[in-house]
Amino acid sequence: MDNNPSSFPSKTGDPAMTMTTADYIRLEEEYGARNYQPLDVVLTRGQGIWVWDVEGNRYLDCLSAYSAVNQGHCHPKIVETLMTQAQRLTLTSRAFRNDQLGLFYKEICGLTDSHMVLPMNSGAEAVESVIKAVRKWGYRVKGVPEGQAEIIVFSNNFHGRTITIVGFSTEEQYRDGYSPFTPGFRIVPFGDYAAVEQAVTPNTVAILIEPIQGEGGIIIPPAGYMSKARALCDREGVVLILDEIQTGLGRTGKMLAEEHEGIVADLTLIGKALSGGCYPISAVLSNKAVLGVFQPGDHGSTYGGNPLACAVARTAMRVLVEEDLIGNSARLGPYFMEQLAGIKSPHVKEVRGRGLMIGVELYPDAGGARHFCEKLKARGLLCKETHENIIRFAPPLVITKDDIDWALERIEYVLKT
Ligand SMILES: *Cc1c(COP(=O)(O)O)cnc(C)c1O
């Protein structure tokens, strides 16, 4: 593989040619809102599992943009579709129809066994949209008194950053200073079935849950928990919404993480890898006709369902299947996890995960996951801590066993020193 960035065309006279890492960081600090604290690496190019910084250093990307880049950076087929479609038609708005939307619907329904689709842009918008849909369903179909609908959500959840969504977060920083919040949510402990059962009332319209809590620290619920929740929803006439924005599309070794649990959600949210990192697109997938409550004018989005997004997503989904990336995640995830668990480090408390969604939890006195991420960066691995003490390993699903071995050598070194 060519890993020399200087062989890439760059316009002469481009100020970027003379800028250093420190210069780029200074610009961001001077003009940007400070709502992130990134690792100090300035990336300029990506290909497959690799990214390069402006100094020409190469890194294995173990975050995959929070699992948006499952297909690998700049996948040639997805990029080709992006360029071709960009020259043909990019945006019509939903005031008119376009020739990509219906095909996108049909293909995604085929892949996920769904019946109806609502296309949006970001993950948070998919969550907002599903909240609207289940509330309306509650009033129109279930017969909940107007204004009384309740949605059950879980401690340690992550569903995005809008006001309504952070209103039911249990992460203090996500909420601090943003009140007042949207009412109508009940928060129960994740993984405690009795608590969910007790929280259901006649006004409960939906349960919104991540099959594995990603931002929460790669938390897998106890065996049988999700199937009991499914049965509860059936019994009580409650809609089961799975937020698979991070777990979906092959990350856990299945197309959807619900398959590990042997259940089928009524509504499934996907985003992130739906475009392979090439364009923002998300979707609400419906297995029952909950989405059928929307009438023309009830909901909308200017960019939602645009032909560029749909074309890109169609190719990104095709790549997942054609390149057997889901199988690769299922095969290599357990290997990666086993090898990580075999590292004899005094710092590691637990290794857990499914497929290539892996968390390494460190002991609180290990010095913090961020510190290990900095050390991994210096050795050519880009990882992101989640919470104080968990390092997440979620490389693009195009990774090979040799690449994992390359990563393991470095992870072992860092965890042992
Ligand atoms: C990332 C994420 C979201 C929010 O997606 P955005 O595109 O950042 O709005 C929602 N739910 C889960 C589980 C996520 O991981």
The ligand as an SDF file (V2000), in Angstrom:
LIG
                    3D

 15 15  0  0  0  0  0  0  0  0999 V2000
  -23.9900    8.0230   17.4500 C   0  0  0  0  0  0  0  0  0  0  0  0
  -25.2560    7.5530   18.0320 C   0  0  0  0  0  0  0  0  0  0  0  0
  -26.4320    8.3180   17.9450 C   0  0  0  0  0  0  0  0  0  0  0  0
  -26.4640    9.7290   17.3880 C   0  0  0  0  0  0  0  0  0  0  0  0
  -26.0540    9.8040   16.0740 O   0  0  0  0  0  0  0  0  0  0  0  0
  -25.6330   11.2480   15.4700 P   0  0  0  0  0  0  0  0  0  0  0  0
  -25.4890   10.9700   14.0020 O   0  0  0  0  0  0  0  0  0  0  0  0
  -24.3540   11.6100   16.1230 O   0  0  0  0  0  0  0  0  0  0  0  0
  -26.7240   12.1900   15.7800 O   0  0  0  0  0  0  0  0  0  0  0  0
  -27.5940    7.7710   18.4500 C   0  0  0  0  0  0  0  0  0  0  0  0
  -27.6080    6.5560   19.0110 N   0  0  0  0  0  0  0  0  0  0  0  0
  -26.4920    5.8000   19.1280 C   0  0  0  0  0  0  0  0  0  0  0  0
  -26.5810    4.4460   19.7530 C   0  0  0  0  0  0  0  0  0  0  0  0
  -25.2780    6.2710   18.6580 C   0  0  0  0  0  0  0  0  0  0  0  0
  -24.1710    5.5450   18.8070 O   0  0  0  0  0  0  0  0  0  0  0  0
  1  2  1  0
  2  3  1  0
  2 14  2  0
  3  4  1  0
  3 10  2  0
  4  5  1  0
  5  6  1  0
  6  7  2  0
  6  8  1  0
  6  9  1  0
 10 11  1  0
 11 12  2  0
 12 13  1  0
 12 14  1  0
 14 15  1  0
M  END
$$$$
